């Protein structure tokens, strides 16, 4: 999976493995869960680790890091003359612009979209947009623009989606198809995919799934000013322009009625951040693409390095990751590398697989069907079937009939369309990979563990059997909202 870069022990790439150990131990102490960690230094892959059940060959959702790939597509399209930075948003979709469109809406440019300075007071989350069944472009053009564009920074997934829509309108191709020969194929991406809106436009704010190694390639391409293995992939000067501080202190500031006033770094205990073209900027000269729950690629030009993480980090702790990377991992590039430290790190990271806990099956489940009482998840029936060493759990709800195959003595991997959107930041796929097991905790209590292995999400379902019925309780590890669903009661 890593043939793009020669692998090396940390010390051979000038990386102090003790610093990496300290970083990982701090993450563990703080309850910050990574799915993968890759470190590139001076042409070598100095560290590559995947935590079970994640693997090098599996793609992983990147969430809002998708925005930075849309930014890359904009840079290529500008270089090809498909449009200009000062072109107006409304010029691309004249048939969708409301007759009463405000002057603020009519003034938004491509560059305003790139820098998240559109004049919207409130950002529109992908969590909200993914639930829309109507035109996302039309909805955006109907949203009030309260302030003059080009001033105030308001982070918004919907804004990034408009950039994706512009590329599709100008090129006649989706962003995915547009980037395929220009970025994905030259860099050797594989297994990648991109969610789309109801009109077939790639979701600009999120929805791109990549292998961690391909996430790293994007970072290394930018580290080398858009050149990949001697070939220029990105336009000359684009990386410099995209990583310029177009917005100071992007996460702090206020609108005083006339202009956006950035907060002073002295007013905050947090490291000041800026914003470029769909990229977050750090005060030390680094920058990153960043997605919810720990999907990040840190480009560190001052160390000739790139760090990639994918993660299952709870919403409130994601911000800590960036600080710990800079405070604990980055110093490892200036540490004292040694072969002994390399060996200690390798010993710490010996692979561990979580085995299902086994206990006797007390409740006979094969062929059992349970009718659900009225519930918020629209579940109507839960049924079970035993096929050899697998318990097949079937759920029927408003979306249809969905199967999850759960191993009884080991993990079973399958495709499922089970409803997830209420627990998974509004993500809902018709088919996604799940690694699942069924474990009897007690004679009447069954626990189903569902790892959605191409995403951060891990659901635990507790099923309590009593008096000919059951109680179904489902929760997840991370979400932008509640992590548990109300209990569903069912009977035979």
Protein Blocks (a to p, Z undefined) as FASTA:
>chain_A
ZZmpccddfklnopafklmmmmmmmmmmnopacfbdcddeehiafbdcdddfbdfklccd
ekjmmmmmmmmmmmmmmmnopacfklcfklmmmmlpcfklcfklmmpcfklmmnopnopa
bdcdfklmmmpcbdfklmmmmpccfbdehiagcddfklmmmmmmmmmmmnopafklmmmm
mmmmmnopahiacdddfkopacfkgoiacdfklmmmmmmmmmnnopaehiafbdghklmm
mmpcfbghklgccdehjaccdddfklpcbdcddddehiacdfkopacdddehhiacdddf
knopacdddddddfklmmmmmmmmmmmmmmmmmmccdfklmmmmmmmmgccddddddddd
fbdfehpacdddddfklpabdcdddehjaccdddddfkbccdddddfkbccddddfbdfk
lmngoiacfbdcdddddddfbfklccdddddfkbfbdcddddddeehiacdddddfbdcb
dfbdcdddddZZ
